[in-house]
Amino acid sequence: QVQLVESGGGLVQAGGSLRLSCAASGSIVNFKMAWYRQAPGKQRELVASISAGENTSYEDSVKGRFTISRDNVKRMVYLQMNSLSREDTAVYYCNAQWRIPQTDYWGQGTQVTVSS
């Protein structure tokens, strides 16, 4: 079992940056980690993921602006968000995925609000 706690959200101006952090209570070395986000009235969407081997993938709208990274020793996952726009406003969730058996762990979410 892994508990995840996000932090780093807040209110930022358009064009600004935020760095989200996800702290895990247990080892994440064998987990695929990801950041999801959900805006009001919309479905939760995958923003970025990073495999145990540190292969990364990004949703098209955040490519070139967001960077996901992990530190297995510190049991931390990060999402560096640059050039933020109002479309990035959402609750951001940290996710840990265990492949077999399929298991997903979720944090409580952290609010990111981009003003203009």
Disulfide bonds with the S-S distance in Angstrom:
Cys22-Cys94 2.05
